[in-house]
Amino acid sequence: MIARAPAPPALTISRAATGVYAIGSLANGVFSTVPTVLLLYFCTETLAIPPAWAAIILFVPKAWAIFWDPFVGAWSDRTRSRFGRRRPFLLAGAIGLPLAFAALFTAPVTGAVNGFLWAGGCYFLLATFYSLFAVPYSAVPAEITPDAGGRGRLVGWRMTASMVGVLAGAGVAPALVAYYGGGRTGYAAMGLVVAAACLIAMIGPIAMLRRHDLATPVERGPVERGSRPQEGLVAQLRLAMANAGFRRLACAFLLQLTAVGAVSAAAPYLVTGAFGRSERDIGVALGAMLLATILSAPFWSRLGRRFGERRMLAAAALGYAAAATAVGSAAWLHAPWGIAIACFVSAGAPFAGLQVMPFTLAAHIAHAESAGRRAGGESGIEGVFTGIWTSIEKLGLALGPALTALILSLTGKAGPAVAGFVAFVPALLALASLLFLVPSRGGRS
């Protein structure tokens, strides 16, 4: 017999449990950032892979993840086991992700073809295991507590930890490569050290969910009268996208992350071109921005709980539009380096809001939708919402650099053109997102 889908426990999540859960995001931040920062250079300079081949290595796993994420979310929603819905996926990701990461930078092969096959295969596995961990992990706040404030704290702490992981991935990983002597040896040692550290971080949420990830009965025998068979993936995706509020929030989030991706991708060209600094200062500028993001994230979480997440998201979008214009204008005017750093810092604070607020709002929507389904004896679909959401996140972060690459191809990396692009286009995208933050009158919002 099939038991009705159990409701999530009506528990208040303690600060200790919230912190243990958030630690898992350190690994997410590191594993998503290190390949972004180092993989292209590792492929072309250490493995001697042609740049065009290296571009394929970077692109294919990202394109795959856009389709894989919603499937993983639906899969975890439909899972029935005595270990709950999310923990089996977190455990699989915690095992496979560090192994794939370590293998990626070990590369015990020679020759461009072998290097291409090794790096491409390992990075594909890395992206696959990353989704197995990250999608169910990100779905937890939507289902773990009926308290909106508790969900906001879970998301806020998680995004803060993620930004710390991003900062560590961008700064510590390259330093480890240099510390261990560079070359193949340095990258291999870095891969092992980072993988081991992230494995420890990923154990935290698995242990925390032991008390909160409900065991669910395995389906056997005929369907109980009054209950419905579980929908397939397509049906679940349609249910999520039928939510008008979720659709509008997703559109706003896509525009906002496209703006963020454009500024981040253009930053190296602004630092070395418009501001006339060395490549070393690229890390200084991005590090200053991320540090401001980390310090600001907890405050955005509190402001969202006090004044409303939607209102604070609009404020963050306005702030990021102004900051992007400031960064581009400073580059256009060849402002002193100190002013440039201040402009990057000013972008870091609203960027935190563009991370914390949308994820919190998405968790609220997924919780409300799933609570209604559970009241009717059906299972929740938090994972489907989260899978779609992470796909949109990856799409936005890919579209931003694509816009920057288009400008570079049209202008030949001309400093004024890139500065003008940053001053206007990201701001327009962020402002356009405000149109989708006005609650719709029809449908669910």
C-alpha positions as CSV (number, residue, x, y, z in Angstrom):
1,M,0.0,0.0,0.0
2,I,1.1,3.6,-0.6
3,A,1.0,5.8,2.4
4,R,0.0,9.4,1.9
5,A,3.0,11.7,1.5
6,P,4.2,12.7,4.9
7,A,4.3,16.3,5.8
8,P,7.6,17.8,6.7
9,P,8.3,18.1,10.4
10,A,7.0,21.3,12.0
11,L,10.3,22.0,13.7
12,T,12.1,25.2,14.4
13,I,15.6,24.8,12.9
14,S,18.2,25.7,15.5
15,R,21.1,28.0,14.7
16,A,23.5,25.1,15.2
17,A,21.6,23.0,12.7
18,T,21.4,25.9,10.3
19,G,25.2,26.4,10.5
20,V,25.9,22.7,9.9
21,Y,23.6,22.7,6.9
22,A,25.2,25.9,5.5
23,I,28.7,24.3,5.7
24,G,27.8,22.2,2.7
25,S,27.7,25.3,0.5
26,L,31.4,25.9,1.1
27,A,32.0,22.8,-1.1
28,N,29.4,24.1,-3.7
29,G,31.2,27.4,-3.9
30,V,34.7,25.8,-4.2
31,F,33.7,23.1,-6.7
32,S,31.9,25.7,-9.0
33,T,34.6,28.3,-8.8
34,V,37.9,26.4,-9.2
35,P,37.1,25.0,-12.7
36,T,35.9,28.5,-13.7
37,V,39.2,30.1,-12.6
38,L,41.8,27.3,-13.4
39,L,40.4,24.7,-15.8
40,L,40.9,26.6,-19.1
41,Y,44.5,27.5,-18.1
42,F,45.2,24.0,-16.9
43,C,43.9,22.5,-20.2
44,T,45.8,24.8,-22.5
45,E,49.1,25.3,-20.6
46,T,49.6,22.1,-18.6
47,L,47.8,19.5,-20.8
48,A,48.7,21.3,-24.1
49,I,45.1,21.1,-25.3
50,P,44.2,23.5,-28.2
51,P,42.0,26.4,-27.0
52,A,39.1,25.4,-29.2
53,W,39.1,21.9,-27.7
54,A,39.3,23.4,-24.2
55,A,36.2,25.5,-25.0
56,I,34.3,22.3,-25.7
57,I,35.5,20.8,-22.4
58,L,34.1,23.9,-20.6
59,F,30.8,24.2,-22.5
60,V,29.4,20.7,-22.8
61,P,29.1,20.0,-19.1
62,K,27.4,23.3,-18.5
63,A,24.9,22.7,-21.3
64,W,24.2,19.2,-19.9
65,A,23.6,20.5,-16.4
66,I,20.9,22.9,-17.6
67,F,18.8,19.8,-18.6
68,W,20.2,17.5,-15.9
69,D,19.3,19.7,-12.9
70,P,15.4,19.6,-13.3
71,F,15.6,15.8,-13.8
72,V,17.6,15.4,-10.6
73,G,15.2,17.6,-8.7
74,A,12.2,15.6,-9.9
75,W,14.0,12.3,-9.2
76,S,14.7,13.3,-5.6
77,D,11.1,14.4,-5.1
78,R,9.9,11.0,-6.3
79,T,12.4,9.0,-4.3
80,R,11.0,6.8,-1.5
81,S,13.5,5.3,0.9
82,R,14.1,4.8,4.6
83,F,16.9,7.4,4.4
84,G,14.5,10.1,3.1
85,R,14.3,11.9,-0.2
86,R,17.4,14.0,-0.2
87,R,20.1,12.2,1.7
88,P,20.7,9.4,-0.8
89,F,21.5,12.0,-3.4
90,L,23.7,14.1,-1.1
91,L,25.7,10.9,-0.2
92,A,26.2,10.0,-3.9
93,G,27.3,13.5,-4.6
94,A,29.6,13.7,-1.6
95,I,31.4,10.5,-2.8
96,G,31.5,11.2,-6.5
97,L,32.1,14.9,-6.6
98,P,35.5,14.9,-4.7
99,L,36.7,11.9,-6.7
100,A,35.8,13.6,-10.0
101,F,37.5,16.8,-8.9
102,A,40.7,15.2,-7.8
103,A,40.8,13.1,-11.0
104,L,40.2,16.1,-13.2
105,F,43.4,17.8,-12.0
106,T,45.5,14.6,-11.8
107,A,45.3,13.7,-15.5
108,P,47.8,10.9,-15.7
109,V,47.9,11.1,-19.5
110,T,50.0,12.7,-22.2
111,G,49.1,14.1,-25.6
112,A,46.4,16.6,-26.6
113,V,43.9,13.9,-27.6
114,N,44.3,11.9,-24.4
115,G,44.2,15.1,-22.3
116,F,41.0,16.2,-24.0
117,L,39.3,12.9,-23.4
118,W,40.5,12.8,-19.7
119,A,39.6,16.4,-18.9
120,G,36.4,16.3,-20.8
121,G,35.2,13.1,-19.2
122,C,36.2,14.1,-15.7
123,Y,34.6,17.5,-16.0
124,F,31.4,16.0,-17.3
125,L,31.3,13.6,-14.3
126,L,32.1,16.6,-12.0
127,A,29.1,18.5,-13.4
128,T,26.9,15.4,-13.1
129,F,27.8,14.7,-9.4
130,Y,27.7,18.4,-8.6
131,S,24.0,18.4,-9.5
132,L,23.3,15.3,-7.6
133,F,24.5,17.1,-4.5
134,A,23.6,20.7,-5.1
135,V,20.0,20.4,-6.4
136,P,18.6,18.3,-3.5
137,Y,20.7,20.2,-1.1
138,S,19.3,23.5,-2.3
139,A,15.7,22.1,-2.1
140,V,16.0,21.6,1.7
141,P,15.0,25.1,2.9
142,A,11.7,24.9,1.0
143,E,10.6,21.7,2.8
144,I,12.4,21.5,6.1
145,T,10.3,24.0,8.0
146,P,7.0,25.7,7.7
147,D,8.5,28.9,9.3
148,A,9.3,31.5,6.6
149,G,11.9,33.1,8.9
150,G,13.6,29.8,9.3
151,R,13.7,29.3,5.5
152,G,15.1,32.8,5.1
153,R,17.9,32.1,7.6
154,L,18.8,28.7,6.0
155,V,19.1,30.4,2.6
156,G,21.0,33.4,4.0
157,W,23.5,31.3,5.8
158,R,23.9,29.0,2.8
159,M,24.5,31.8,0.4
160,T,27.1,33.4,2.8
161,A,28.9,30.1,3.0
162,S,28.8,29.7,-0.7
163,M,30.4,33.1,-1.3
164,V,33.1,32.1,1.2
165,G,33.7,29.0,-0.9
166,V,33.8,31.1,-4.1
167,L,36.4,33.4,-2.5
168,A,38.4,30.3,-1.4
169,G,38.2,28.8,-4.8
170,A,39.3,31.9,-6.5
171,G,42.1,32.7,-4.1
172,V,43.3,29.6,-2.2
173,A,43.2,27.0,-5.0
174,P,45.7,29.0,-7.2
175,A,47.9,29.6,-4.2
176,L,48.0,25.8,-3.5
177,V,49.0,25.1,-7.1
178,A,51.9,27.5,-6.6
179,Y,52.8,26.2,-3.2
180,Y,53.1,22.6,-4.5
181,G,55.4,23.7,-7.3
182,G,53.0,24.3,-10.2
183,G,52.7,22.1,-13.3
184,R,51.1,18.7,-13.1
185,T,52.4,18.1,-9.6
186,G,51.0,21.4,-8.3
187,Y,47.6,20.9,-9.9
188,A,47.4,17.2,-8.7
189,A,48.2,18.2,-5.1
190,M,45.7,21.1,-5.2
191,G,43.0,18.7,-6.4
192,L,43.6,16.2,-3.6
193,V,43.7,18.9,-0.9
194,V,40.6,20.7,-2.1
195,A,38.7,17.5,-2.6
196,A,39.5,16.3,0.9
197,A,38.5,19.6,2.5
198,C,35.2,19.8,0.6
199,L,34.4,16.2,1.4
200,I,34.5,17.1,5.1
201,A,32.2,20.1,4.4
202,M,29.7,18.0,2.5
203,I,29.3,15.6,5.5
204,G,27.7,18.4,7.5
205,P,24.3,18.6,5.8
206,I,24.1,14.8,5.5
207,A,24.5,14.5,9.2
208,M,22.1,17.4,9.9
209,L,19.4,15.9,7.8
210,R,19.4,12.7,9.7
211,R,16.7,14.4,12.0
212,H,15.0,16.4,9.3
213,D,14.9,14.4,6.0
214,L,11.8,12.2,6.5
215,A,12.0,8.5,5.8
216,T,9.3,7.7,3.2
217,P,7.8,4.3,2.5
218,V,8.8,2.4,-0.6
219,E,5.9,2.0,-3.0
220,R,4.6,-1.6,-3.2
221,G,1.4,-3.2,-4.1
222,P,-1.8,-1.5,-5.5
223,V,-2.4,2.2,-5.1
224,E,-4.4,3.2,-2.0
225,R,-7.8,4.5,-2.8
226,G,-7.9,8.3,-2.9
227,S,-4.2,8.6,-3.6
228,R,-2.7,9.5,-7.0
229,P,0.2,7.9,-8.8
230,Q,3.2,10.2,-9.0
231,E,3.5,12.4,-12.0
232,G,6.3,11.9,-14.5
233,L,9.0,14.5,-14.9
234,V,7.2,16.5,-17.7
235,A,4.1,16.7,-15.6
236,Q,6.0,17.9,-12.6
237,L,7.8,20.5,-14.6
238,R,4.5,21.8,-16.0
239,L,3.2,22.1,-12.4
240,A,6.1,24.2,-11.4
241,M,6.0,26.4,-14.4
242,A,2.3,26.9,-14.0
243,N,3.0,29.0,-10.9
244,A,2.8,32.6,-12.2
245,G,4.9,33.9,-9.3
246,F,7.6,31.4,-9.9
247,R,7.7,32.2,-13.6
248,R,8.0,36.0,-13.0
249,L,10.6,35.5,-10.4
250,A,12.6,33.2,-12.7
251,C,12.5,35.8,-15.5
252,A,13.8,38.5,-13.1
253,F,16.5,36.2,-11.8
254,L,17.7,35.3,-15.3
255,L,18.0,39.0,-16.2
256,Q,19.8,39.8,-13.0
257,L,22.3,37.0,-13.3
258,T,23.0,37.8,-16.9
259,A,23.9,41.3,-15.7
260,V,26.2,39.8,-13.0
261,G,27.8,37.4,-15.4
262,A,28.5,40.3,-17.9
263,V,30.2,42.4,-15.3
264,S,32.3,39.5,-13.9
265,A,33.4,38.4,-17.4
266,A,34.4,42.0,-18.3
267,A,36.2,42.7,-15.1
268,P,39.6,41.2,-16.2
269,Y,39.6,43.4,-19.4
270,L,38.7,46.5,-17.4
271,V,41.4,45.9,-14.8
272,T,44.2,45.3,-17.3
273,G,43.0,47.6,-20.1
274,A,41.0,50.6,-18.8
275,F,42.7,50.7,-15.3
276,G,46.2,49.7,-16.6
277,R,46.9,47.2,-13.9
278,S,48.6,43.8,-13.9
279,E,46.8,40.5,-14.1
280,R,47.5,40.0,-10.4
281,D,45.1,42.9,-9.7
282,I,42.2,41.0,-11.3
283,G,42.1,38.8,-8.2
284,V,42.3,41.9,-6.0
285,A,39.3,43.5,-7.7
286,L,37.2,40.4,-7.7
287,G,38.3,39.5,-4.2
288,A,37.2,42.9,-2.9
289,M,33.9,42.5,-4.6
290,L,33.3,39.0,-3.1
291,L,34.4,40.1,0.3
292,A,31.7,42.8,0.3
293,T,29.3,40.1,-0.9
294,I,30.1,37.8,2.0
295,L,29.9,40.6,4.6
296,S,26.6,41.9,3.2
297,A,24.7,38.6,2.8
298,P,23.6,38.2,6.5
299,F,22.2,41.8,6.4
300,W,20.2,41.2,3.3
301,S,18.7,38.1,4.9
302,R,17.6,40.2,7.9
303,L,16.3,43.0,5.8
304,G,14.3,40.5,3.7
305,R,12.6,39.1,6.8
306,R,11.8,42.5,8.2
307,F,10.7,44.4,5.1
308,G,9.9,41.6,2.6
309,E,12.1,39.7,0.3
310,R,10.5,41.0,-2.9
311,R,10.9,44.6,-1.9
312,M,14.6,44.0,-0.9
313,L,15.2,42.2,-4.2
314,A,14.0,45.3,-6.1
315,A,16.4,47.4,-3.9
316,A,19.3,45.0,-4.7
317,A,18.5,45.2,-8.4
318,L,18.5,49.0,-8.3
319,G,21.8,49.0,-6.3
320,Y,23.5,46.6,-8.7
321,A,22.4,48.7,-11.7
322,A,24.0,51.8,-10.1
323,A,27.1,49.9,-9.1
324,A,27.6,48.5,-12.7
325,T,27.2,52.0,-14.1
326,A,29.8,53.2,-11.6
327,V,32.3,50.4,-12.5
328,G,31.9,51.1,-16.3
329,S,32.1,54.9,-15.8
330,A,35.2,54.6,-13.7
331,A,36.8,52.5,-16.4
332,W,35.7,54.9,-19.1
333,L,37.3,57.8,-17.3
334,H,40.5,55.8,-16.3
335,A,39.8,56.5,-12.7
336,P,42.5,55.9,-10.0
337,W,42.9,52.4,-8.8
338,G,41.5,53.2,-5.4
339,I,38.3,54.5,-6.9
340,A,38.1,51.4,-9.1
341,I,38.3,49.1,-6.0
342,A,35.6,51.2,-4.3
343,C,33.3,50.7,-7.4
344,F,33.9,46.9,-7.3
345,V,33.1,46.8,-3.6
346,S,29.9,48.8,-4.3
347,A,28.9,46.0,-6.7
348,G,29.6,43.3,-4.2
349,A,27.0,44.5,-1.6
350,P,23.9,44.4,-3.9
351,F,25.2,41.2,-5.5
352,A,24.6,39.6,-2.2
353,G,21.0,40.7,-2.3
354,L,20.7,39.3,-5.8
355,Q,21.8,35.9,-4.4
356,V,19.9,35.8,-1.1
357,M,16.6,37.3,-2.0
358,P,15.7,35.3,-5.1
359,F,16.7,32.0,-3.5
360,T,14.6,32.8,-0.5
361,L,11.6,33.8,-2.5
362,A,11.9,30.6,-4.6
363,A,12.0,28.5,-1.4
364,H,8.8,30.2,-0.2
365,I,7.0,29.5,-3.5
366,A,8.1,25.9,-3.6
367,H,7.1,25.4,0.1
368,A,3.6,26.9,-0.5
369,E,3.0,24.8,-3.7
370,S,4.2,21.6,-2.0
371,A,2.2,22.2,1.2
372,G,-0.9,22.5,-0.9
373,R,-0.1,19.2,-2.7
374,R,0.6,17.4,0.6
375,A,-2.8,18.6,2.0
376,G,-4.3,16.7,-0.9
377,G,-2.3,13.5,-0.2
378,E,0.4,14.1,-2.8
379,S,4.1,14.5,-2.5
380,G,5.9,17.8,-2.5
381,I,7.8,19.0,-5.6
382,E,10.5,21.2,-3.9
383,G,13.2,19.4,-5.9
384,V,11.5,20.2,-9.2
385,F,11.4,23.9,-8.4
386,T,15.0,23.8,-7.3
387,G,16.2,22.0,-10.4
388,I,14.5,24.5,-12.7
389,W,15.9,27.3,-10.5
390,T,19.5,26.1,-10.7
391,S,19.2,25.6,-14.4
392,I,18.1,29.2,-14.8
393,E,21.1,30.2,-12.6
394,K,23.5,28.4,-14.8
395,L,21.9,29.8,-18.0
396,G,22.1,33.4,-16.7
397,L,25.8,33.0,-15.6
398,A,26.5,31.7,-19.1
399,L,24.6,34.4,-21.0
400,G,26.5,37.2,-19.3
401,P,29.9,36.1,-20.4
402,A,28.5,35.3,-23.9
403,L,27.3,39.0,-24.2
404,T,30.8,40.1,-23.1
405,A,32.4,37.8,-25.6
406,L,30.2,39.3,-28.3
407,I,31.3,42.8,-27.5
408,L,34.9,41.7,-27.5
409,S,34.6,40.0,-30.9
410,L,33.0,43.2,-32.3
411,T,35.4,45.7,-30.8
412,G,38.6,43.8,-30.6
413,K,38.9,44.3,-26.8
414,A,38.8,48.0,-27.2
415,G,38.9,49.5,-23.6
416,P,36.3,52.3,-24.1
417,A,33.9,49.8,-25.8
418,V,34.1,47.3,-22.9
419,A,33.7,50.1,-20.4
420,G,30.7,51.5,-22.2
421,F,29.2,48.0,-22.3
422,V,29.6,47.6,-18.6
423,A,28.2,51.0,-17.8
424,F,25.0,50.5,-19.7
425,V,24.0,47.0,-20.6
426,P,24.1,45.3,-17.1
427,A,22.3,48.2,-15.6
428,L,19.6,48.0,-18.2
429,L,19.2,44.2,-17.6
430,A,19.0,44.8,-13.8
431,L,16.4,47.5,-14.3
432,A,14.4,45.4,-16.7
433,S,14.1,42.7,-14.1
434,L,12.0,45.1,-11.9
435,L,9.2,44.6,-14.4
436,F,8.8,41.0,-13.3
437,L,8.9,41.8,-9.6
438,V,5.4,43.4,-9.7
439,P,3.0,40.7,-8.5
440,S,0.8,39.4,-11.3
441,R,-2.9,39.9,-11.0
442,G,-3.8,36.6,-12.7
443,G,-2.7,33.2,-11.6
444,R,-0.7,32.3,-8.5
445,S,2.0,34.8,-7.5
